[in-house]
Amino acid sequence: MVVIVILYAAIAGATLAVMYQPPERFGQVMKHVPDIALVLVPFKPLWFVARAGRLQAGDPAPNFALETQDQKSIVRLASFQGARPVVLVFGSYT
């Protein structure tokens, strides 16, 4: 029984460590993980821990740069500072 608990803790810890990796690395690792593992390991709570971040309400958003949809230019969040409010929408409406 102790061996099973230790093995489970090791797998959960490894999963958490992978969740701290950049998205590209996370995807490379997770594509090899069988679906049943996502049921056995507390994936969602671990994800919330790994991706919680350090921003608090009222903190300025970190700067980032994104390519426009037509891929003709780069938009930087910092370029809007002090000019006007910015609303960020993540998701798809299709």
Buried (B, 14 or more C-beta within 10 A) or exposed (E): EEEEEEEEEEBBEEBBEBBEBEEEEBEEBBEEBEEEEEEEBBBEEBEEEBEEEEEEEEEEEEEEEEEEEEEEEEEEBEEEEEEEEEEEEEEEEE
